[in-house]
């Protein structure tokens, strides 16, 4: 039991350090954090795409390349869209969100898509998402949460307590 909670605490702290590194854009902590993540990716699957991507990234940065190029790659790992301190986001995460918005618009075009319509929808995806966000804010529409939280009624709580007591 001790080992389980020790590992749980260690991975929790590691994830918090990863989040802080991303928020602050700390380029000196990227490689050590990736090296700490390797056992997790390896235990998940030896053929994990995250494991391969992590090893590839570290090798590309650790192989003797021009120091300025290494610095450019490390600095390109984070993007600060909103400005200000500690508002950095991972570049690949930003790209994934952009692609998701574009795919949503392309699916809305229906069956008769032309190349020109796809190009226009892809170019307008960011602006349309911003308009949707502004409308949602003005109408006080809360975004759908990815967490599945269900509030229990008092009757269910009493029933569960009686079951646990017996």
N, C-alpha and C positions, 0 to 999 in steps of 0.2 A: 504494500500500500504506500509505503514511504517513497519508493522509486516512482510510482505512478504520479503522485502529487509533485515530486521533485521535477520530473520531466514536464508535467503540465505547467508548472511555474516557470521553468526555463523557456519553454516555447512561447508562453504568454509574454514574458519579458522580451524575447527575441522579436516577436511580432510588433510590440510597442516600439522597439528600437527601429525596426524597418519603417514603421509609420512616421516616426520622428525624423528619420533620415530623409524620407521622401518629402515631408513638409518643409524641412529646412534646406533641402537641396545640398546636403553634405556629401560632397564628392569623395572625401577621404574615407568614408565609411561604407561605400558601395561594395567594394570587393570583399572586405572582411564579412559583411552581412551576407553576401552571396555564398561565401565559403561556409558560413554557419548554416545556410539553408540546404546545402547539398545532401546531408544525411536524411533530411525530411523528404526531399524529392526522390532519393534513392530508395528509401523504405516504401514510398508509395508505389513505385514501379521503376524497374531498371530501364524501361523503355519510355519513361515519362517525357513528354515534350518539354516540361519545365526543367527537368534534369539536363537534357541535351542543350536547351537554350542557355541555362546557367553556366554549364561547362564551356560552351562556345564563347559566351560573353567574356568569361574570366580569361580564357586562353587568348582571345584576341587582344585583350588589354595587357596581359602579362608577357606576351611575346615581345621581344625587343622591337618596338616601333618608335617612331619619332615622338618624343615627349609631348610636343604640342598637339599631335594627333590624338594621343591618349587623353589629354586634357579636354579636347573638343568632344570626344566620344562620351567621356564622363559627364561633362556639362550638358550634353544633349540628352541625357537620360531624364532630365526633369524640365518641366515647362511651368512658367508662372503666368497664367492667363489673366488673373484678376489684379495682379500687382500687390505690392505690400510684402511685409516679412512673413515668412512661414506659410505662404499660400501656394507652394509648389505642388505639382501633380506629376506622376510618372507619364512620360511621353507615350508609351504604348497604351496606357489606360485611356488617355485623351484620344488617341487614334481609334481605339475600340469603340468609344462612345460616338465618335463621329461616323464611323462605319455603320453602327446600329441605327443612327438617325437617317442615314442615307438609304439603308435597306428598307426601313419603314416606309419612306416616301416612294421608293421604287415599287414596293408591293402594292401601294395604294393606286398606282397607275393602271392596274388591271392587266388584262391579257394582251391588249394591243399596244405594246410599248415600242416606241421607236428609239433609235440611238440618241437622237436629239432630245427627246423627252427625258431619257435617263440622265443625260448630261445636265439638263436644266434642273431636274430634281436634286441631283447630287450637289450642284452649285448652290442651290437655295436651302439646303438642309439646315445649315446653321442658323440662318435668318428665321426660318419657319419655327425652329425649336425655340429661339429667343422670343418670338411673338407668342407662342403657346405658353411659355413660362410666364410672360408678363400678364397674359389673360388669366392664367391660373392664380397668380398673386393678387390681381385686382378683384377676382371673384372669390378669393379665399378658398380655393380648392386645394385640399391637401393631396400631396403625391401618394401614389400607391406605395405601400411599404413592402419590402421584401421579407420582413419578419412576419411570422404567422403567430400573432398574439390573439388569444381568445380569452375574454374575461369570463370567469365562472360566476354563476349566480350563488347566492347564499345557500340555496337548497343543495346544490352540488357540493359545496364545501362541507355542509353538515353530513351529507351522505358519505363523503370520502373520509371524514374524521371518524364516523362510526365504523366504517370498514377497517380502518387502520387500527382502531382500538381492539377489535376482535381478533 
